[in-house]
Every structure is written in structure tokens, then in C-alpha cells.
Amino acid sequence: MKNVILLTVDCLRYDALSEKNTPNIMKFARNGWFFKRAYSIGCWTTPSLIGLMTSTYPFMYEGQLKIKSPRKNLAKTLNENGYTTGGFTFHPYLSRIYGYDMGFDDYFDDIDKFKGSTEVIVQKRWGPS
């Protein structure tokens, strides 16, 4: 079975990539698929990643900006097809609080370091979980 790595970087412009600045990313680009033109369906992180991970529009499912059933995400689909999945993020809006861990065998979001501030962000933006 082949490996799949989906690498996303928040706020990284294509013209900032180079062998000098980002040698490891460029190594992935040489040995895999690299999209020079990719378009987002959202103007900020959370709706953009919901679209990428679920192939749905950000405000479908009653406008929820969380990944939860009945939305099915890429990790769950890969997992159901025999892939072992792992996710890594340090972005509070991409944490398990918002369901981004759904379908992953292992998910590391380091949310405990942000616990107090994340709860405040969640309640201000979307109300209590």
C-alpha cells in the first residue's frame, strides 16, 4: 500500500517556497503531487480546512464550523480503506474540539497547552460546546 501525506500550512504563499527556504517541502513536491494552483473555498483556516477535509462547503450542515457526523472526512475514508492515519496540528481551531480528530487513529493537537484560551475562543465565537 502506498503512503499518503497531506501537508497543509496556514498562510504559506507559493512564492515563498524554495530549495533554500523550505528544502523538506520541496523534497515532498519532487516526489509526489504538488499543486501550484490551489484554491480555497473559505477565506480563513477553519472553513478552508473543513472544505478540504470533507469535500463539503463550509456552511453546509446548518453552518456548523465543526467536523462531525454526518460529515465524513478524508481521514475516516482513508481509515476505512485500510490506511493507518495520524494528524498533527498546533492550531487551536483545528483541534479535537472542532472534530478534526474524527477518523484518525492518532491525532496530536497539543490542545492542553492552549486549554484556557481555547475555551474562551470557542465560547466567544460559537457558544458553549
N, CA, C and O atoms as a GROMACS GRO file, in nm:
protein
  516
    1MET      N    1   0.084  -0.118   0.000
    1MET     CA    2   0.000   0.000   0.000
    1MET      C    3   0.089   0.124   0.000
    1MET      O    4   0.190   0.130   0.071
    2LYS      N    5   0.053   0.221  -0.078
    2LYS     CA    6   0.129   0.345  -0.084
    2LYS      C    7   0.096   0.435   0.033
    2LYS      O    8  -0.009   0.423   0.096
    3ASN      N    9   0.189   0.525   0.062
    3ASN     CA   10   0.170   0.624   0.167
    3ASN      C   11   0.105   0.749   0.111
    3ASN      O   12   0.125   0.784  -0.005
    4VAL      N   13   0.028   0.816   0.194
    4VAL     CA   14  -0.033   0.943   0.158
    4VAL      C   15   0.004   1.043   0.266
    4VAL      O   16  -0.017   1.018   0.384
    5ILE      N   17   0.059   1.156   0.225
    5ILE     CA   18   0.088   1.265   0.319
    5ILE      C   19   0.019   1.389   0.265
    5ILE      O   20   0.046   1.432   0.153
    6LEU      N   21  -0.069   1.445   0.344
    6LEU     CA   22  -0.133   1.572   0.310
    6LEU      C   23  -0.073   1.676   0.402
    6LEU      O   24  -0.096   1.674   0.523
    7LEU      N   25   0.003   1.765   0.345
    7LEU     CA   26   0.069   1.870   0.422
    7LEU      C   27   0.001   2.002   0.392
    7LEU      O   28   0.000   2.047   0.278
    8THR      N   29  -0.055   2.062   0.495
    8THR     CA   30  -0.114   2.195   0.479
    8THR      C   31  -0.042   2.290   0.572
    8THR      O   32  -0.007   2.254   0.685
    9VAL      N   33  -0.021   2.410   0.526
    9VAL     CA   34   0.045   2.512   0.606
    9VAL      C   35  -0.040   2.637   0.596
    9VAL      O   36  -0.066   2.687   0.486
   10ASP      N   37  -0.083   2.686   0.710
   10ASP     CA   38  -0.168   2.805   0.713
   10ASP      C   39  -0.087   2.928   0.671
   10ASP      O   40   0.022   2.952   0.723
   11CYS      N   41  -0.139   3.003   0.578
   11CYS     CA   42  -0.081   3.131   0.535
   11CYS      C   43   0.057   3.116   0.470
   11CYS      O   44   0.145   3.198   0.495
   12LEU      N   45   0.076   3.016   0.390
   12LEU     CA   46   0.201   2.998   0.318
   12LEU      C   47   0.176   3.024   0.170
   12LEU      O   48   0.096   2.954   0.107
   13ARG      N   49   0.243   3.123   0.115
   13ARG     CA   50   0.228   3.155  -0.027
   13ARG      C   51   0.324   3.072  -0.110
   13ARG      O   52   0.436   3.041  -0.067
   14TYR      N   53   0.280   3.036  -0.229
   14TYR     CA   54   0.360   2.957  -0.321
   14TYR      C   55   0.496   3.021  -0.348
   14TYR      O   56   0.597   2.950  -0.352
   15ASP      N   57   0.500   3.152  -0.365
   15ASP     CA   58   0.627   3.216  -0.400
   15ASP      C   59   0.725   3.222  -0.283
   15ASP      O   60   0.838   3.268  -0.300
   16ALA      N   61   0.684   3.174  -0.164
   16ALA     CA   62   0.777   3.167  -0.051
   16ALA      C   63   0.850   3.033  -0.045
   16ALA      O   64   0.941   3.015   0.036
   17LEU      N   65   0.810   2.940  -0.130
   17LEU     CA   66   0.872   2.808  -0.133
   17LEU      C   67   0.997   2.809  -0.221
   17LEU      O   68   0.995   2.863  -0.332
   18SER      N   69   1.104   2.750  -0.171
   18SER     CA   70   1.226   2.736  -0.249
   18SER      C   71   1.312   2.629  -0.186
   18SER      O   72   1.291   2.590  -0.071
   19GLU      N   73   1.410   2.582  -0.262
   19GLU     CA   74   1.504   2.482  -0.208
   19GLU      C   75   1.578   2.538  -0.087
   19GLU      O   76   1.608   2.464   0.007
   20LYS      N   77   1.606   2.667  -0.088
   20LYS     CA   78   1.680   2.729   0.021
   20LYS      C   79   1.593   2.745   0.146
   20LYS      O   80   1.636   2.712   0.257
   21ASN      N   81   1.470   2.796   0.129
   21ASN     CA   82   1.384   2.826   0.243
   21ASN      C   83   1.309   2.706   0.298
   21ASN      O   84   1.290   2.694   0.420
   22THR      N   85   1.266   2.617   0.210
   22THR     CA   86   1.183   2.505   0.252
   22THR      C   87   1.228   2.375   0.184
   22THR      O   88   1.153   2.318   0.105
   23PRO      N   89   1.350   2.328   0.213
   23PRO     CA   90   1.403   2.212   0.142
   23PRO      C   91   1.321   2.084   0.161
   23PRO      O   92   1.309   2.006   0.067
   24ASN      N   93   1.266   2.062   0.279
   24ASN     CA   94   1.190   1.939   0.301
   24ASN      C   95   1.057   1.940   0.228
   24ASN      O   96   1.014   1.838   0.175
   25ILE      N   97   0.992   2.055   0.226
   25ILE     CA   98   0.866   2.066   0.150
   25ILE      C   99   0.895   2.045   0.002
   25ILE      O  100   0.819   1.977  -0.068
   26MET      N  101   1.003   2.102  -0.047
   26MET     CA  102   1.037   2.087  -0.189
   26MET      C  103   1.072   1.941  -0.222
   26MET      O  104   1.047   1.896  -0.334
   27LYS      N  105   1.128   1.869  -0.126
   27LYS     CA  106   1.156   1.726  -0.148
   27LYS      C  107   1.025   1.650  -0.165
   27LYS      O  108   1.013   1.566  -0.254
   28PHE      N  109   0.926   1.679  -0.080
   28PHE     CA  110   0.794   1.619  -0.098
   28PHE      C  111   0.737   1.654  -0.235
   28PHE      O  112   0.679   1.568  -0.302
   29ALA      N  113   0.753   1.777  -0.277
   29ALA     CA  114   0.699   1.823  -0.405
   29ALA      C  115   0.761   1.747  -0.522
   29ALA      O  116   0.692   1.714  -0.618
   30ARG      N  117   0.888   1.721  -0.514
   30ARG     CA  118   0.956   1.648  -0.623
   30ARG      C  119   0.911   1.503  -0.632
   30ARG      O  120   0.908   1.446  -0.741
   31ASN      N  121   0.876   1.445  -0.520
   31ASN     CA  122   0.845   1.302  -0.517
   31ASN      C  123   0.696   1.270  -0.508
   31ASN      O  124   0.658   1.154  -0.489
   32GLY      N  125   0.612   1.370  -0.520
   32GLY     CA  126   0.469   1.346  -0.509
   32GLY      C  127   0.392   1.443  -0.595
   32GLY      O  128   0.445   1.496  -0.693
   33TRP      N  129   0.270   1.465  -0.560
   33TRP     CA  130   0.187   1.563  -0.630
   33TRP      C  131   0.204   1.697  -0.562
   33TRP      O  132   0.199   1.708  -0.439
   34PHE      N  133   0.223   1.798  -0.642
   34PHE     CA  134   0.240   1.933  -0.590
   34PHE      C  135   0.150   2.024  -0.673
   34PHE      O  136   0.163   2.029  -0.795
   35PHE      N  137   0.061   2.094  -0.607
   35PHE     CA  138  -0.033   2.179  -0.677
   35PHE      C  139   0.015   2.323  -0.673
   35PHE      O  140   0.017   2.386  -0.567
   36LYS      N  141   0.054   2.375  -0.788
   36LYS     CA  142   0.099   2.514  -0.794
   36LYS      C  143  -0.018   2.611  -0.786
   36LYS      O  144  -0.001   2.726  -0.744
   37ARG      N  145  -0.134   2.565  -0.825
   37ARG     CA  146  -0.254   2.648  -0.817
   37ARG      C  147  -0.359   2.572  -0.738
   37ARG      O  148  -0.419   2.477  -0.789
   38ALA      N  149  -0.381   2.612  -0.618
   38ALA     CA  150  -0.484   2.553  -0.534
   38ALA      C  151  -0.573   2.665  -0.483
   38ALA      O  152  -0.525   2.773  -0.447
   39TYR      N  153  -0.699   2.640  -0.482
   39TYR     CA  154  -0.794   2.744  -0.442
   39TYR      C  155  -0.872   2.697  -0.321
   39TYR      O  156  -0.906   2.579  -0.307
   40SER      N  157  -0.900   2.789  -0.235
   40SER     CA  158  -0.971   2.760  -0.112
   40SER      C  159  -1.117   2.800  -0.126
   40SER      O  160  -1.150   2.894  -0.198
   41ILE      N  161  -1.203   2.728  -0.056
   41ILE     CA  162  -1.345   2.766  -0.057
   41ILE      C  163  -1.380   2.853   0.064
   41ILE      O  164  -1.496   2.890   0.083
   42GLY      N  165  -1.280   2.884   0.144
   42GLY     CA  166  -1.301   2.972   0.259
   42GLY      C  167  -1.192   3.076   0.264
   42GLY      O  168  -1.085   3.059   0.205
   43CYS      N  169  -1.218   3.182   0.334
   43CYS     CA  170  -1.119   3.290   0.341
   43CYS      C  171  -1.037   3.286   0.469
   43CYS      O  172  -0.952   3.373   0.491
   44TRP      N  173  -1.060   3.187   0.554
   44TRP     CA  174  -0.978   3.170   0.674
   44TRP      C  175  -0.967   3.021   0.705
   44TRP      O  176  -1.033   2.939   0.641
   45THR      N  177  -0.887   2.987   0.801
   45THR     CA  178  -0.844   2.850   0.826
   45THR      C  179  -0.959   2.750   0.844
   45THR      O  180  -0.965   2.651   0.771
   46THR      N  181  -1.047   2.774   0.937
   46THR     CA  182  -1.148   2.674   0.971
   46THR      C  183  -1.237   2.635   0.853
   46THR      O  184  -1.244   2.516   0.823
   47PRO      N  185  -1.304   2.727   0.785
   47PRO     CA  186  -1.386   2.683   0.672
   47PRO      C  187  -1.304   2.625   0.558
   47PRO      O  188  -1.351   2.536   0.487
   48SER      N  189  -1.182   2.673   0.539
   48SER     CA  190  -1.097   2.619   0.432
   48SER      C  191  -1.064   2.473   0.456
   48SER      O  192  -1.072   2.391   0.365
   49LEU      N  193  -1.026   2.441   0.578
   49LEU     CA  194  -0.989   2.303   0.609
   49LEU      C  195  -1.109   2.211   0.615
   49LEU      O  196  -1.098   2.093   0.583
   50ILE      N  197  -1.225   2.262   0.656
   50ILE     CA  198  -1.347   2.181   0.651
   50ILE      C  199  -1.373   2.141   0.507
   50ILE      O  200  -1.403   2.025   0.479
   51GLY      N  201  -1.361   2.236   0.415
   51GLY     CA  202  -1.380   2.204   0.274
   51GLY      C  203  -1.280   2.102   0.223
   51GLY      O  204  -1.316   2.009   0.151
   52LEU      N  205  -1.156   2.121   0.259
   52LEU     CA  206  -1.050   2.030   0.215
   52LEU      C  207  -1.068   1.890   0.272
   52LEU      O  208  -1.054   1.791   0.200
   53MET      N  209  -1.100   1.881   0.399
   53MET     CA  210  -1.108   1.750   0.465
   53MET      C  211  -1.240   1.676   0.441
   53MET      O  212  -1.244   1.554   0.454
   54THR      N  213  -1.347   1.747   0.407
   54THR     CA  214  -1.478   1.680   0.395
   54THR      C  215  -1.541   1.690   0.257
   54THR      O  216  -1.645   1.629   0.232
   55SER      N  217  -1.482   1.766   0.166
   55SER     CA  218  -1.541   1.790   0.034
   55SER      C  219  -1.682   1.846   0.045
   55SER      O  220  -1.770   1.815  -0.036
   56THR      N  221  -1.703   1.930   0.145
   56THR     CA  222  -1.831   1.998   0.160
   56THR      C  223  -1.803   2.148   0.170
   56THR      O  224  -1.691   2.190   0.198
   57TYR      N  225  -1.906   2.225   0.147
   57TYR     CA  226  -1.891   2.368   0.165
   57TYR      C  227  -1.892   2.400   0.314
   57TYR      O  228  -1.956   2.330   0.392
   58PRO      N  229  -1.820   2.504   0.354
   58PRO     CA  230  -1.805   2.532   0.496
   58PRO      C  231  -1.935   2.552   0.572
   58PRO      O  232  -1.943   2.515   0.689
   59PHE      N  233  -2.036   2.609   0.510
   59PHE     CA  234  -2.157   2.640   0.584
   59PHE      C  235  -2.272   2.543   0.557
   59PHE      O  236  -2.388   2.574   0.584
   60MET      N  237  -2.240   2.427   0.503
   60MET     CA  238  -2.340   2.320   0.493
   60MET      C  239  -2.360   2.266   0.634
   60MET      O  240  -2.285   2.299   0.726
   61TYR      N  241  -2.458   2.184   0.651
   61TYR     CA  242  -2.486   2.123   0.781
   61TYR      C  243  -2.514   2.230   0.887
   61TYR      O  244  -2.452   2.234   0.993
   62GLU      N  245  -2.611   2.315   0.854
   62GLU     CA  246  -2.658   2.420   0.945
   62GLU      C  247  -2.550   2.519   0.984
   62GLU      O  248  -2.556   2.578   1.092
   63GLY      N  249  -2.452   2.537   0.900
   63GLY     CA  250  -2.348   2.636   0.925
   63GLY      C  251  -2.247   2.598   1.031
   63GLY      O  252  -2.169   2.683   1.074
   64GLN      N  253  -2.246   2.474   1.073
   64GLN     CA  254  -2.151   2.430   1.174
   64GLN      C  255  -2.008   2.436   1.120
   64GLN      O  256  -1.980   2.384   1.012
   65LEU      N  257  -1.920   2.498   1.193
   65LEU     CA  258  -1.779   2.501   1.154
   65LEU      C  259  -1.701   2.396   1.235
   65LEU      O  260  -1.590   2.419   1.282
   66LYS      N  261  -1.765   2.281   1.248
   66LYS     CA  262  -1.703   2.167   1.314
   66LYS      C  263  -1.716   2.047   1.221
   66LYS      O  264  -1.806   2.042   1.137
   67ILE      N  265  -1.626   1.952   1.236
   67ILE     CA  266  -1.638   1.828   1.161
   67ILE      C  267  -1.704   1.726   1.253
   67ILE      O  268  -1.644   1.682   1.351
   68LYS      N  269  -1.827   1.689   1.221
   68LYS     CA  270  -1.899   1.590   1.299
   68LYS      C  271  -1.998   1.520   1.207
   68LYS      O  272  -2.027   1.568   1.097
   69SER      N  273  -2.050   1.408   1.252
   69SER     CA  274  -2.147   1.334   1.171
   69SER      C  275  -2.264   1.425   1.138
   69SER      O  276  -2.306   1.503   1.223
   70PRO      N  277  -2.318   1.417   1.018
   70PRO     CA  278  -2.296   1.317   0.915
   70PRO      C  279  -2.181   1.348   0.818
   70PRO      O  280  -2.159   1.273   0.723
   71ARG      N  281  -2.109   1.456   0.842
   71ARG     CA  282  -1.993   1.483   0.757
   71ARG      C  283  -1.894   1.369   0.771
   71ARG      O  284  -1.869   1.319   0.881
   72LYS      N  285  -1.839   1.328   0.659
   72LYS     CA  286  -1.737   1.224   0.660
   72LYS      C  287  -1.610   1.288   0.610
   72LYS      O  288  -1.610   1.354   0.506
   73ASN      N  289  -1.501   1.269   0.682
   73ASN     CA  290  -1.378   1.337   0.641
   73ASN      C  291  -1.279   1.242   0.573
   73ASN      O  292  -1.297   1.120   0.572
   74LEU      N  293  -1.176   1.301   0.519
   74LEU     CA  294  -1.075   1.228   0.445
   74LEU      C  295  -1.008   1.122   0.531
   74LEU      O  296  -0.985   1.010   0.485
   75ALA      N  297  -0.976   1.154   0.656
   75ALA     CA  298  -0.910   1.058   0.744
   75ALA      C  299  -0.997   0.934   0.764
   75ALA      O  300  -0.947   0.822   0.763
   76LYS      N  301  -1.124   0.955   0.784
   76LYS     CA  302  -1.216   0.841   0.805
   76LYS      C  303  -1.224   0.755   0.679
   76LYS      O  304  -1.225   0.633   0.688
   77THR      N  305  -1.230   0.818   0.562
   77THR     CA  306  -1.235   0.744   0.436
   77THR      C  307  -1.107   0.664   0.416
   77THR      O  308  -1.113   0.547   0.377
   78LEU      N  309  -0.992   0.726   0.441
   78LEU     CA  310  -0.866   0.653   0.428
   78LEU      C  311  -0.860   0.538   0.528
   78LEU      O  312  -0.819   0.427   0.494
   79ASN      N  313  -0.903   0.563   0.650
   79ASN     CA  314  -0.902   0.461   0.754
   79ASN      C  315  -0.990   0.342   0.716
   79ASN      O  316  -0.951   0.227   0.736
   80GLU      N  317  -1.106   0.370   0.661
   80GLU     CA  318  -1.198   0.263   0.618
   80GLU      C  319  -1.142   0.182   0.502
   80GLU      O  320  -1.188   0.070   0.477
   81ASN      N  321  -1.043   0.235   0.432
   81ASN     CA  322  -0.982   0.166   0.320
   81ASN      C  323  -0.845   0.109   0.354
   81ASN      O  324  -0.763   0.085   0.264
   82GLY      N  325  -0.820   0.088   0.482
   82GLY     CA  326  -0.700   0.017   0.524
   82GLY      C  327  -0.578   0.101   0.557
   82GLY      O  328  -0.473   0.046   0.590
   83TYR      N  329  -0.590   0.232   0.549
   83TYR     CA  330  -0.477   0.318   0.581
   83TYR      C  331  -0.473   0.345   0.732
   83TYR      O  332  -0.578   0.360   0.795
   84THR      N  333  -0.355   0.350   0.787
   84THR     CA  334  -0.336   0.397   0.924
   84THR      C  335  -0.320   0.548   0.915
   84THR      O  336  -0.242   0.597   0.834
   85THR      N  337  -0.393   0.621   0.998
   85THR     CA  338  -0.394   0.765   0.984
   85THR      C  339  -0.345   0.834   1.111
   85THR      O  340  -0.366   0.786   1.222
   86GLY      N  341  -0.279   0.946   1.091
   86GLY     CA  342  -0.234   1.030   1.201
   86GLY      C  343  -0.243   1.175   1.159
   86GLY      O  344  -0.216   1.209   1.044
   87GLY      N  345  -0.280   1.258   1.250
   87GLY     CA  346  -0.289   1.401   1.224
   87GLY      C  347  -0.212   1.479   1.328
   87GLY      O  348  -0.204   1.437   1.444
   88PHE      N  349  -0.156   1.591   1.287
   88PHE     CA  350  -0.075   1.674   1.375
   88PHE      C  351  -0.108   1.820   1.349
   88PHE      O  352  -0.106   1.864   1.234
   89THR      N  353  -0.138   1.895   1.454
   89THR     CA  354  -0.163   2.038   1.439
   89THR      C  355  -0.130   2.109   1.569
   89THR      O  356  -0.132   2.050   1.677
   90PHE      N  357  -0.100   2.235   1.556
   90PHE     CA  358  -0.080   2.319   1.674
   90PHE      C  359  -0.173   2.440   1.664
   90PHE      O  360  -0.154   2.539   1.736
   91HIS      N  361  -0.271   2.432   1.578
   91HIS     CA  362  -0.366   2.541   1.556
   91HIS      C  363  -0.491   2.512   1.638
   91HIS      O  364  -0.556   2.410   1.616
   92PRO      N  365  -0.528   2.599   1.731
   92PRO     CA  366  -0.643   2.570   1.817
   92PRO      C  367  -0.774   2.549   1.743
   92PRO      O  368  -0.859   2.473   1.790
   93TYR      N  369  -0.793   2.612   1.628
   93TYR     CA  370  -0.917   2.594   1.553
   93TYR      C  371  -0.921   2.462   1.477
   93TYR      O  372  -1.025   2.426   1.422
   94LEU      N  373  -0.811   2.390   1.473
   94LEU     CA  374  -0.807   2.260   1.405
   94LEU      C  375  -0.793   2.147   1.506
   94LEU      O  376  -0.742   2.039   1.473
   95SER      N  377  -0.837   2.171   1.626
   95SER     CA  378  -0.822   2.075   1.736
   95SER      C  379  -0.938   1.977   1.739
   95SER      O  380  -1.032   1.986   1.661
   96ARG      N  381  -0.928   1.884   1.831
   96ARG     CA  382  -1.035   1.785   1.851
   96ARG      C  383  -1.163   1.852   1.899
   96ARG      O  384  -1.271   1.794   1.884
   97ILE      N  385  -1.154   1.972   1.957
   97ILE     CA  386  -1.274   2.045   2.000
   97ILE      C  387  -1.367   2.066   1.880
   97ILE      O  388  -1.489   2.064   1.895
   98TYR      N  389  -1.310   2.086   1.763
   98TYR     CA  390  -1.387   2.110   1.641
   98TYR      C  391  -1.405   1.984   1.557
   98TYR      O  392  -1.456   1.992   1.445
   99GLY      N  393  -1.365   1.869   1.609
   99GLY     CA  394  -1.388   1.743   1.540
   99GLY      C  395  -1.283   1.704   1.438
   99GLY      O  396  -1.303   1.608   1.363
  100TYR      N  397  -1.174   1.776   1.432
  100TYR     CA  398  -1.072   1.744   1.332
  100TYR      C  399  -1.004   1.610   1.357
  100TYR      O  400  -0.935   1.559   1.268
  101ASP      N  401  -1.022   1.554   1.475
  101ASP     CA  402  -0.964   1.423   1.505
  101ASP      C  403  -1.048   1.307   1.452
  101ASP      O  404  -1.003   1.193   1.455
  102MET      N  405  -1.168   1.335   1.404
  102MET     CA  406  -1.259   1.230   1.359
  102MET      C  407  -1.195   1.145   1.249
  102MET      O  408  -1.150   1.197   1.147
  103GLY      N  409  -1.192   1.015   1.271
  103GLY     CA  410  -1.141   0.922   1.171
  103GLY      C  411  -0.994   0.893   1.181
  103GLY      O  412  -0.946   0.799   1.117
  104PHE      N  413  -0.920   0.970   1.258
  104PHE     CA  414  -0.776   0.946   1.272
  104PHE      C  415  -0.751   0.838   1.377
  104PHE      O  416  -0.818   0.834   1.480
  105ASP      N  417  -0.653   0.752   1.350
  105ASP     CA  418  -0.610   0.657   1.451
  105ASP      C  419  -0.542   0.730   1.566
  105ASP      O  420  -0.566   0.700   1.683
  106ASP      N  421  -0.459   0.826   1.533
  106ASP     CA  422  -0.391   0.909   1.632
  106ASP      C  423  -0.402   1.054   1.587
  106ASP      O  424  -0.388   1.084   1.468
  107TYR      N  425  -0.428   1.141   1.681
  107TYR     CA  426  -0.438   1.284   1.649
  107TYR      C  427  -0.370   1.362   1.759
  107TYR      O  428  -0.404   1.349   1.877
  108PHE      N  429  -0.275   1.443   1.723
  108PHE     CA  430  -0.198   1.522   1.818
  108PHE      C  431  -0.225   1.669   1.792
  108PHE      O  432  -0.186   1.723   1.689
  109ASP      N  433  -0.293   1.733   1.887
  109ASP     CA  434  -0.325   1.874   1.867
  109ASP      C  435  -0.269   1.964   1.976
  109ASP      O  436  -0.287   2.085   1.971
  110ASP      N  437  -0.202   1.907   2.073
  110ASP     CA  438  -0.137   1.985   2.178
  110ASP      C  439  -0.233   2.084   2.243
  110ASP      O  440  -0.191   2.189   2.292
  111ILE      N  441  -0.361   2.050   2.244
  111ILE     CA  442  -0.464   2.142   2.290
  111ILE      C  443  -0.453   2.171   2.439
  111ILE      O  444  -0.496   2.277   2.485
  112ASP      N  445  -0.395   2.079   2.514
  112ASP     CA  446  -0.384   2.103   2.658
  112ASP      C  447  -0.301   2.227   2.690
  112ASP      O  448  -0.323   2.292   2.792
  113LYS      N  449  -0.205   2.261   2.603
  113LYS     CA  450  -0.126   2.382   2.624
  113LYS      C  451  -0.210   2.508   2.606
  113LYS      O  452  -0.180   2.613   2.662
  114PHE      N  453  -0.317   2.496   2.525
  114PHE     CA  454  -0.400   2.612   2.494
  114PHE      C  455  -0.534   2.607   2.567
  114PHE      O  456  -0.620   2.691   2.542
  115LYS      N  457  -0.552   2.512   2.656
  115LYS     CA  458  -0.685   2.482   2.711
  115LYS      C  459  -0.763   2.605   2.757
  115LYS      O  460  -0.878   2.622   2.714
  116GLY      N  461  -0.709   2.687   2.838
  116GLY     CA  462  -0.782   2.803   2.887
  116GLY      C  463  -0.820   2.899   2.776
  116GLY      O  464  -0.935   2.942   2.769
  117SER      N  465  -0.726   2.933   2.691
  117SER     CA  466  -0.754   3.030   2.585
  117SER      C  467  -0.847   2.972   2.480
  117SER      O  468  -0.927   3.045   2.422
  118THR      N  469  -0.838   2.841   2.453
  118THR     CA  470  -0.924   2.780   2.353
  118THR      C  471  -1.069   2.780   2.398
  118THR      O  472  -1.159   2.806   2.318
  119GLU      N  473  -1.094   2.750   2.525
  119GLU     CA  474  -1.231   2.751   2.573
  119GLU      C  475  -1.293   2.890   2.560
  119GLU      O  476  -1.411   2.902   2.528
  120VAL      N  477  -1.215   2.994   2.585
  120VAL     CA  478  -1.264   3.131   2.570
  120VAL      C  479  -1.295   3.158   2.423
  120VAL      O  480  -1.399   3.216   2.391
  121ILE      N  481  -1.206   3.116   2.332
  121ILE     CA  482  -1.227   3.136   2.189
  121ILE      C  483  -1.354   3.065   2.144
  121ILE      O  484  -1.434   3.124   2.072
  122VAL      N  485  -1.372   2.940   2.184
  122VAL     CA  486  -1.489   2.863   2.144
  122VAL      C  487  -1.617   2.932   2.190
  122VAL      O  488  -1.711   2.946   2.111
  123GLN      N  489  -1.622   2.974   2.314
  123GLN     CA  490  -1.744   3.034   2.366
  123GLN      C  491  -1.773   3.170   2.302
  123GLN      O  492  -1.889   3.203   2.280
  124LYS      N  493  -1.671   3.247   2.273
  124LYS     CA  494  -1.693   3.378   2.210
  124LYS      C  495  -1.743   3.362   2.067
  124LYS      O  496  -1.832   3.435   2.024
  125ARG      N  497  -1.687   3.266   1.993
  125ARG     CA  498  -1.718   3.252   1.852
  125ARG      C  499  -1.844   3.170   1.827
  125ARG      O  500  -1.927   3.210   1.746
  126TRP      N  501  -1.859   3.055   1.894
  126TRP     CA  502  -1.969   2.964   1.862
  126TRP      C  503  -2.056   2.927   1.980
  126TRP      O  504  -2.151   2.850   1.963
  127GLY      N  505  -2.030   2.977   2.097
  127GLY     CA  506  -2.108   2.939   2.213
  127GLY      C  507  -2.052   2.812   2.276
  127GLY      O  508  -1.958   2.754   2.224
  128PRO      N  509  -2.110   2.770   2.387
  128PRO     CA  510  -2.061   2.651   2.457
  128PRO      C  511  -2.069   2.527   2.368
  128PRO      O  512  -2.161   2.514   2.288
  129SER      N  513  -1.972   2.437   2.384
  129SER     CA  514  -1.971   2.313   2.303
  129SER      C  515  -2.084   2.222   2.343
  129SER      O  516  -2.099   2.113   2.287
   0.00000   0.00000   0.00000
